[in-house]
Amino acid sequence: MVPPQKPALNYRRKRPNADNTPYFEKRLRLDPPSHATASPVLNWAPPPSRLPHQAVAALSTPALSCLDRFGPSRHISTPPQGQTVPKSFNSLQVYAGDHLSRQMVELFEACQQQSIDLERKEVFRARLQEDIQSIFSVARLYLTGSSMNGLGCRSSDADLCLVITGNKPDPLSVLSRLRKLFRTLSYVEGTCLIRAKVPILKFKEKGSDLEFDLNINNTVGIRNTFLLRSYAHADPRVRPMILVVKKWACHHQINDASKGTLSSYTLVLMVLHYLQTVRDPVLPSLQRDHPDCFSPCMEIDMVPEGSTHVPPYISRNQSSLGELLLGFLRYYASEFSWDKQVISVREATAFPKTYAQEWRKKFICVEEPFERNNVARAVHEKLKFDAIKAQFFQSSRKLQARRDLNSILPLRAIINKEALRR
């Protein structure tokens, strides 16, 4: 079902009063938020014009407010500014009135990335960028993926994107030079170059379990990081839904693109699509309603800033978390036409599959919101596709019958595993 278009809101207006200011534009109150589990809200400040090469991925969280004096040697741009955790996140319990919903909240609160986790990643990023700039002076290092978009767990690895402007660099050549550099750094260990279609450099923070994947000039990753971040904070139910779905898919071994199943990014888009297309949508299409904020032509330095101009979205949908999870599983088990439809979060709909190269003979079609290619192309074996469909069907049937999260994943075991990272 295609939801009716929501009229675009004009954010180019005079400054609203404090009561109507979007949560990501408000300054941090002197007292910390009362809801301890709310995720940090990230901020970006444009680099000074006299230092165009400086980092633009600075964070702003209560935990990071004490880190705004790195000094010039850290190549940090304008010091982070505090922001308020959205009030709606304090009302998550409103959507947890039943047993299944409370279990989802419990899993979310135990597993979600904490401020201290994000702080560690940002400190590491800033230090690493300084050393990288010793050989690539105009390079900028961005923290991307689930660490930055608010959809990560405590156990999530950190994704980094190194942006080098000018003549198009050869990624393998750059990563090879970085590998040599990293082997001389006292705080980096376990460096490994993966020569894939999109080559990456894998490494760890020395003496910890923090792992990083670094790519070169994958700027679409920066764009979709801030798009997903906007969706993650558009409604308090989005982040718990996505975290539970990821844990469910991982437990049932259908969450690994390297093995021909669904990537985490694909799963996120599938959840967002469902939330956009339920009766009384939980989410709008942010790209459709606010094209200026998410233009694919926007300068990469301005991408984090653009997302801050999105006005709040108020949904009429009052479904509990449990009802939404049941609906999500049922939708993909029996309602969505895998062989005929393409999921488009960009348009908040499922459009008919065509004979275009991206969709022809593909088992699952999920449109990348910016490049518009198929992010589910890893599912190329019928056996794997059938296993994915079967898991949706079986889990939908079990959860519908029992209304207990333990019927589809080992709740306590997952929580205990995450607790070990504290």
C-alpha positions in Angstrom: 0.0 0.0 0.0 1.4 3.4 -1.0 0.9 6.0 1.8 -0.5 9.4 0.8 2.2 12.0 0.3 2.8 14.2 3.2 3.2 17.9 2.1 6.8 19.0 2.2 7.6 21.2 5.1 9.5 24.4 4.5 12.5 24.5 6.8 13.7 27.8 5.4 11.7 29.9 7.8 12.5 32.2 10.6 13.8 30.7 13.8 11.0 28.9 15.7 10.4 29.3 19.3 12.1 26.9 21.8 9.0 24.6 22.1 8.9 23.9 18.4 12.6 23.6 17.7 13.6 20.2 16.3 15.5 18.2 18.9 18.7 18.1 17.0 18.8 22.0 16.9 18.4 22.4 20.7 21.3 22.9 23.0 22.1 20.4 25.7 20.4 21.1 29.0 22.6 21.5 32.0 21.1 18.3 33.5 21.6 15.0 31.6 18.5 13.4 30.0 16.5 11.3 32.5 16.3 8.4 30.0 19.7 6.7 30.4 19.2 4.5 27.4 18.6 7.2 24.8 21.3 7.2 22.1 23.6 10.2 21.6 22.6 12.6 19.0 25.4 13.4 16.6 26.4 16.8 15.4 28.5 18.3 12.7 30.1 21.7 12.3 31.5 22.9 9.0 35.3 23.2 9.0 36.7 26.7 8.9 37.3 28.0 5.4 41.0 28.5 6.1 41.3 24.7 6.9 39.3 22.9 4.3 41.0 19.6 4.9 40.0 19.3 8.5 37.7 16.7 9.9 33.9 17.2 9.7 32.8 14.2 11.6 32.9 15.7 15.0 30.4 14.3 17.5 28.2 16.0 20.0 27.1 14.0 23.0 27.0 14.7 26.7 29.9 12.2 27.0 31.9 14.0 24.3 31.4 17.5 25.7 34.5 17.1 27.8 36.5 16.3 24.6 36.2 19.5 22.8 39.7 20.6 23.6 41.7 18.2 21.5 43.9 21.0 20.4 45.1 21.9 16.9 47.2 18.8 16.6 44.0 16.7 16.5 42.7 18.5 13.4 39.3 18.8 15.0 37.1 21.5 13.5 34.7 23.8 15.5 34.3 22.3 19.0 31.2 20.1 19.4 28.0 21.7 20.5 25.6 20.0 22.9 22.2 18.9 21.8 19.2 17.5 23.5 18.1 13.9 23.3 14.6 14.1 21.7 11.7 14.1 24.1 10.0 11.3 22.1 12.7 8.9 23.2 11.7 9.3 26.8 8.2 8.0 25.7 9.4 4.6 24.3 7.5 2.9 27.1 4.3 4.3 25.6 4.7 1.7 22.8 5.7 -1.1 25.2 2.4 -2.0 27.0 2.4 -5.7 26.2 4.8 -8.5 27.0 6.4 -8.8 23.5 7.0 -5.0 23.3 8.6 -5.0 26.7 10.9 -7.8 25.7 11.9 -5.7 22.6 12.7 -2.7 24.8 14.7 -4.8 27.1 16.8 -6.2 24.3 17.2 -2.7 22.8 18.3 -1.2 26.0 20.8 -4.0 26.7 22.4 -3.9 23.2 22.3 -0.4 21.8 25.5 1.5 21.4 26.3 3.6 24.4 27.8 7.1 24.5 31.1 5.8 25.8 31.3 3.4 22.8 30.8 6.2 20.4 33.3 8.4 22.3 36.0 5.8 22.0 35.5 5.5 18.2 35.6 9.2 17.7 38.7 9.7 19.8 40.4 6.9 17.7 39.1 8.5 14.4 40.5 11.9 15.3 43.9 10.5 16.3 44.1 8.3 13.2 43.2 11.2 10.9 46.1 13.2 12.2 48.5 10.4 11.4 47.0 9.8 7.9 47.3 13.5 7.1 51.1 13.1 7.5 51.1 11.3 4.1 47.7 12.5 2.6 47.5 16.1 3.7 44.0 16.8 2.2 42.4 13.6 3.4 39.4 13.6 5.8 38.3 10.6 7.8 34.6 10.1 8.4 33.0 7.7 10.9 30.1 6.1 9.0 27.7 3.2 9.1 25.8 1.9 12.2 28.3 3.6 14.6 27.2 7.0 13.3 23.6 6.5 12.2 22.4 5.5 15.6 21.5 1.9 14.6 24.6 0.2 16.1 25.0 -2.3 18.9 27.7 -2.4 21.5 29.3 -5.2 19.5 29.2 -3.3 16.2 32.4 -2.8 14.3 33.2 0.8 13.2 33.2 1.8 9.6 35.5 4.6 8.4 35.6 6.4 5.0 38.7 8.2 3.9 37.9 11.0 1.5 40.7 12.2 -0.7 39.9 14.9 -3.2 41.7 15.9 -6.4 43.0 13.3 -8.8 41.0 10.1 -8.4 43.2 7.8 -6.3 43.6 4.1 -6.7 42.0 2.6 -3.6 44.3 -0.4 -3.4 47.4 1.8 -3.7 46.1 4.2 -1.0 45.2 1.3 1.3 48.6 -0.3 0.8 50.3 2.9 1.8 48.1 3.1 4.8 48.8 -0.5 5.8 52.5 0.3 6.0 51.8 3.5 8.0 49.4 1.7 10.4 52.1 -0.9 11.2 54.2 1.9 12.7 51.4 3.2 14.9 51.5 2.1 18.5 47.7 2.2 18.9 46.8 0.0 15.8 47.2 -3.7 15.4 46.0 -6.6 13.3 46.1 -4.7 10.0 44.7 -6.7 7.0 44.0 -5.6 3.4 40.9 -7.1 1.8 41.2 -7.0 -2.0 37.5 -7.1 -2.7 35.4 -5.2 -5.3 35.4 -2.4 -2.8 38.7 -2.9 -1.0 38.9 -2.3 2.7 41.6 -2.2 5.3 40.7 -4.0 8.5 42.4 -3.3 11.8 41.9 -3.1 15.6 42.6 -0.7 18.3 45.5 -2.1 20.2 44.6 -3.7 23.5 40.8 -3.6 22.9 38.1 -5.4 21.0 37.3 -2.4 18.9 37.5 -3.3 15.2 37.5 -0.9 12.2 36.9 -1.3 8.4 38.3 1.6 6.3 37.4 2.3 2.7 38.5 5.0 0.2 36.1 7.6 -1.2 32.9 5.5 -0.7 31.0 8.8 -0.4 27.6 7.2 -0.9 28.3 5.5 2.5 28.5 9.0 4.1 25.2 10.1 2.4 23.3 7.0 3.5 24.7 7.2 7.0 23.1 10.6 7.6 19.9 9.6 5.8 19.5 6.5 8.0 20.4 8.7 11.0 17.5 10.9 10.2 15.1 8.0 9.9 16.5 6.4 13.1 15.5 9.5 15.1 12.2 10.2 13.3 10.2 7.9 15.6 11.2 6.2 18.9 10.1 2.8 17.6 12.5 2.8 14.7 15.8 1.9 16.5 14.3 -0.9 18.7 12.6 -2.4 15.6 15.8 -2.4 13.6 18.0 -3.8 16.4 15.6 -6.7 17.1 15.3 -7.5 13.4 19.1 -7.5 13.0 19.5 -9.8 16.0 16.8 -12.1 14.7 18.3 -12.3 11.3 21.8 -12.9 12.7 20.5 -15.7 15.0 18.9 -17.4 12.0 21.9 -17.0 9.8 20.3 -14.8 7.1 22.3 -11.7 7.9 25.6 -12.2 6.0 26.0 -10.8 2.4 29.4 -12.6 2.1 27.4 -15.9 2.4 24.7 -15.0 0.0 22.1 -13.7 2.4 21.0 -10.2 3.6 23.4 -7.4 4.6 22.5 -5.4 7.6 22.0 -2.4 5.3 19.4 -4.3 3.3 17.6 -5.4 6.5 17.5 -1.7 7.6 15.9 -0.6 4.3 13.4 -3.5 4.5 12.3 -2.3 8.0 12.1 1.3 6.9 10.0 0.3 3.9 7.6 -1.6 6.0 7.3 1.3 8.5 6.6 3.7 5.5 3.9 1.5 3.9 1.7 0.4 6.9 -1.7 2.0 7.2 -1.0 5.3 9.0 2.7 5.3 8.2 5.2 5.4 11.0 7.7 7.1 8.7 7.6 9.4 5.6 9.9 9.4 2.7 12.5 12.0 3.8 14.2 12.2 0.4 10.8 12.9 -1.3 9.6 15.4 1.3 12.9 17.2 1.8 15.0 16.8 -1.4 17.3 19.7 -0.5 18.4 18.0 2.7 19.4 14.8 0.9 20.4 15.8 -2.6 22.8 13.3 -4.2 24.6 16.3 -5.7 25.3 18.0 -2.3 29.0 18.6 -1.6 30.1 15.8 0.7 31.2 18.3 3.4 27.7 19.6 3.6 25.9 16.2 3.9 25.9 16.0 7.7 24.7 19.6 7.9 21.9 19.0 5.4 20.3 16.3 7.5 19.9 18.7 10.5 17.3 20.8 8.6 14.7 18.0 8.5 11.6 19.0 10.6 10.1 16.6 13.1 7.7 14.0 11.7 4.6 13.2 13.8 3.0 9.8 13.0 -0.6 9.1 13.7 0.3 5.4 14.0 0.1 4.3 17.6 1.0 0.6 17.1 3.1 -1.0 19.9 6.6 -2.3 19.1 5.3 -5.9 19.3 2.5 -5.2 16.8 5.0 -3.6 14.4 7.3 -6.6 14.7 4.5 -9.0 14.0 3.4 -6.9 11.1 6.9 -6.8 9.7 7.3 -10.6 9.7 3.8 -11.1 8.3 4.4 -8.6 5.5 7.5 -10.3 4.2 6.1 -13.8 4.9 2.8 -13.5 3.0 2.1 -10.0 1.6 5.1 -8.7 -0.2 5.6 -10.0 -3.8 9.3 -10.9 -3.9 9.1 -11.8 -7.6 7.3 -8.7 -8.7 8.2 -5.8 -6.5 11.2 -3.5 -5.7 11.5 -2.0 -2.3 12.1 1.8 -2.5 12.7 3.8 0.7 13.4 6.8 -1.5 9.8 6.8 -2.7 8.2 5.1 0.3 6.7 2.4 -1.9 7.3 -0.9 -3.7 7.4 -0.3 -7.4 6.9 -3.0 -10.1 10.1 -4.9 -11.0 11.2 -4.1 -14.6 13.6 -5.8 -17.0 16.4 -3.4 -16.1 19.7 -5.0 -15.4 19.5 -4.2 -11.7 16.3 -6.1 -11.2 16.2 -8.7 -13.9 16.6 -12.3 -12.5 17.2 -11.1 -9.0 15.5 -12.9 -6.1 15.3 -9.9 -3.9 15.3 -6.2 -5.0 16.0 -3.4 -2.6 16.9 0.0 -4.1 19.8 1.9 -2.7 18.4 5.4 -1.9 21.1 7.3 -3.7 22.8 5.1 -6.3 19.5 3.3 -7.0 21.2 -0.1 -7.5 20.2 -3.3 -5.8 21.7 -3.7 -2.4 20.3 -7.2 -2.1 22.1 -8.5 -5.1 24.2 -10.8 -2.9 21.2 -13.1 -2.6 21.9 -14.9 -6.0 21.2 -18.5 -5.0 17.6 -19.9 -5.0 18.5 -22.1 -2.0 19.5 -19.0 0.1 16.5 -17.1 -1.1 14.2 -19.9 -0.1 15.8 -20.1 3.3 15.2 -16.4 3.9 11.6 -16.6 2.9 11.1 -19.7 5.0 12.5 -18.0 8.0 10.1 -15.0 7.6 7.2 -17.5 7.4 8.3 -19.7 10.3 9.1 -16.8 12.6 5.9 -15.0 11.7 3.9 -18.1 12.6 5.7 -18.7 15.9 5.6 -15.2 17.1 1.9 -14.8 16.2 1.1 -17.9 18.2 3.1 -17.2 21.3 3.7 -13.4 21.4 7.0 -14.1 23.1 10.4 -13.0 21.6 12.0 -16.1 22.9 10.1 -18.1 20.4 12.2 -16.6 17.6 15.5 -15.7 19.2 17.4 -16.5 22.5 16.7 -13.3 24.3 18.7 -13.9 27.5 21.7 -15.3 25.8 22.0 -12.3 23.5 21.6 -9.9 26.4 24.3 -11.7 28.4 26.6 -11.7 25.4 26.3 -7.9 25.0 26.8 -7.4 28.7 30.3 -8.8 28.4 31.2 -5.7 26.4 30.4 -3.3 29.2 
